[in-house]
Amino acid sequence: MKLYKIKKSKIDNKGRGLYATKDIQEGTKIINYTGKIITNKQVDDSDKYDNNKPIYLFTLNKRYTLDGDFSWNTAGLINHSCDPNSQYDGKGLKIWITAIKNIEKGEEFTCDYGFGFDKDYKQFPCKCGSKNCCGYIVREESRWRIHKKFAMRNKKNLVNNS
């Protein structure tokens, strides 16, 4: 029996997500993230990989990247959350989605996409709705920068409105 089923996502109202078909214990490998292994040079040279459309790339090492932008990559349906219940685990040229906490039957699988904080961060709004959501799909280690940016903006607004 598969550990997941595809349903309409509660996070991405326009899209689909993967949901647990049974209770899953922390540490369980859920699904393999599949795709085509390409060189990092191919990523740099191709128009396919720009920020104007969904990106399903994983850097495997200094030389290779996994392109998961294929209809047969079911793991590509896992949505981002700022409070994820699973993570990407890579070993060599293979990536698994693994539970990082116990997941209940019917719960949507989520991962932190791990996007960096750069000039393009506003192109990727987050819709996860978790308590610690910063509003953008940015890796956990960088979210403080967005929180700080908004805190400074709010502070300026308070001073200007006084």
C-alpha positions as CSV (number, residue, x, y, z in Angstrom):
1,M,0.0,0.0,0.0
2,K,1.3,3.5,-0.9
3,L,1.9,5.9,2.0
4,Y,0.2,8.7,0.0
5,K,-2.7,9.7,-2.2
6,I,-3.1,12.7,-4.5
7,K,-5.9,15.1,-3.6
8,K,-6.7,18.8,-4.0
9,S,-4.3,20.7,-1.8
10,K,-5.4,22.8,1.2
11,I,-2.2,24.9,0.8
12,D,-2.3,25.5,-2.9
13,N,-6.0,25.9,-3.7
14,K,-5.3,25.7,-7.4
15,G,-3.2,22.6,-7.3
16,R,-2.8,19.2,-5.8
17,G,-0.9,17.7,-2.9
18,L,0.1,14.4,-1.4
19,Y,-1.8,13.1,1.7
20,A,-1.0,10.3,4.1
21,T,-3.0,7.2,3.6
22,K,-2.2,6.0,7.2
23,D,-0.4,7.2,10.3
24,I,3.3,7.5,9.5
25,Q,6.2,7.5,12.1
26,E,9.0,10.0,12.2
27,G,11.9,8.8,10.1
28,T,9.8,6.9,7.5
29,K,10.8,7.3,3.9
30,I,7.6,8.4,2.1
31,I,8.5,8.8,-1.6
32,N,11.5,9.1,-3.9
33,Y,11.9,12.4,-5.6
34,T,12.6,11.4,-9.2
35,G,13.7,13.2,-12.3
36,K,16.5,13.7,-14.8
37,I,20.1,14.3,-13.7
38,I,21.6,17.2,-15.6
39,T,24.7,19.2,-15.3
40,N,24.7,22.5,-13.4
41,K,25.9,24.1,-16.7
42,Q,22.7,22.9,-18.4
43,V,20.7,24.6,-15.6
44,D,22.6,27.9,-16.2
45,D,22.3,27.7,-20.0
46,S,18.6,26.7,-20.3
47,D,15.6,29.1,-20.4
48,K,13.5,26.3,-18.8
49,Y,14.9,27.2,-15.4
50,D,13.9,30.7,-14.6
51,N,11.9,32.2,-11.8
52,N,8.8,32.9,-13.9
53,K,7.5,29.3,-13.5
54,P,7.6,26.5,-10.9
55,I,11.1,25.2,-10.4
56,Y,11.7,21.5,-9.3
57,L,15.5,21.5,-9.1
58,F,17.8,20.0,-6.5
59,T,21.5,20.6,-6.5
60,L,23.0,17.2,-5.9
61,N,26.7,18.2,-5.8
62,K,29.1,20.7,-7.4
63,R,28.5,19.2,-10.9
64,Y,24.9,17.8,-11.0
65,T,21.3,18.8,-10.4
66,L,18.2,16.7,-10.3
67,D,15.4,18.2,-12.5
68,G,12.1,16.9,-11.1
69,D,9.9,18.9,-13.5
70,F,8.2,15.8,-15.0
71,S,4.6,14.6,-14.7
72,W,5.8,11.2,-13.4
73,N,7.5,12.8,-10.4
74,T,4.7,12.4,-8.0
75,A,6.8,13.8,-5.2
76,G,6.8,17.1,-7.0
77,L,3.2,17.6,-5.7
78,I,4.4,18.1,-2.1
79,N,3.8,21.7,-1.2
80,H,6.0,24.0,0.9
81,S,5.2,24.9,4.5
82,C,7.1,27.0,7.0
83,D,6.2,24.3,9.5
84,P,6.9,21.1,7.5
85,N,6.2,17.5,8.5
86,S,8.8,16.0,6.1
87,Q,12.1,16.9,4.5
88,Y,14.2,16.1,1.5
89,D,17.0,13.6,2.3
90,G,19.7,13.2,-0.3
91,K,22.4,10.6,-0.5
92,G,24.5,10.4,-3.7
93,L,22.2,11.0,-6.7
94,K,19.0,10.0,-4.9
95,I,16.5,12.1,-3.0
96,W,13.8,10.8,-0.6
97,I,11.1,12.7,1.2
98,T,11.3,11.5,4.8
99,A,8.9,12.2,7.8
100,I,10.5,14.6,10.3
101,K,7.6,14.1,12.8
102,N,4.7,11.7,13.2
103,I,2.2,12.3,10.5
104,E,-1.5,11.4,10.9
105,K,-3.6,9.7,8.3
106,G,-5.2,12.4,6.0
107,E,-2.5,15.0,6.7
108,E,-0.9,16.8,3.8
109,F,2.8,16.1,3.3
110,T,4.8,19.4,3.4
111,C,8.5,20.3,3.1
112,D,10.5,23.4,3.4
113,Y,11.5,24.2,-0.2
114,G,14.7,25.8,1.1
115,F,14.7,28.8,-1.2
116,G,17.4,31.3,-0.4
117,F,16.7,34.9,0.6
118,D,17.7,37.0,-2.4
119,K,16.3,39.8,-4.5
120,D,13.7,37.5,-6.0
121,Y,12.2,36.3,-2.8
122,K,8.9,38.2,-3.3
123,Q,8.2,36.2,-6.5
124,F,7.5,33.2,-4.2
125,P,4.6,34.0,-1.8
126,C,3.9,31.3,0.8
127,K,0.3,30.2,1.4
128,C,0.9,27.6,4.1
129,G,-0.9,29.5,6.9
130,S,1.3,28.2,9.7
131,K,1.9,30.3,12.8
132,N,5.5,30.9,11.9
133,C,4.9,31.7,8.2
134,C,6.8,34.7,7.0
135,G,4.7,35.1,3.9
136,Y,7.3,33.9,1.4
137,I,8.9,30.6,0.5
138,V,12.3,31.1,2.1
139,R,14.4,28.5,3.9
140,E,14.1,28.4,7.7
141,E,17.5,29.8,8.3
142,S,16.7,33.0,6.3
143,R,13.2,33.8,7.6
144,W,14.5,36.0,10.3
145,R,15.6,38.4,7.6
146,I,12.1,38.8,6.4
147,H,10.7,39.1,9.9
148,K,13.3,41.8,10.6
149,K,12.5,43.6,7.3
150,F,8.8,43.8,8.2
151,A,9.5,44.8,11.8
152,M,11.7,47.7,10.6
153,R,9.0,48.7,8.1
154,N,6.3,48.6,10.8
155,K,8.5,50.6,13.2
156,K,9.0,53.3,10.5
157,N,5.2,53.4,9.9
158,L,4.6,53.8,13.7
159,V,7.1,56.6,13.9
160,N,5.8,58.4,10.8
161,N,2.1,58.1,12.0
162,S,2.9,59.5,15.5
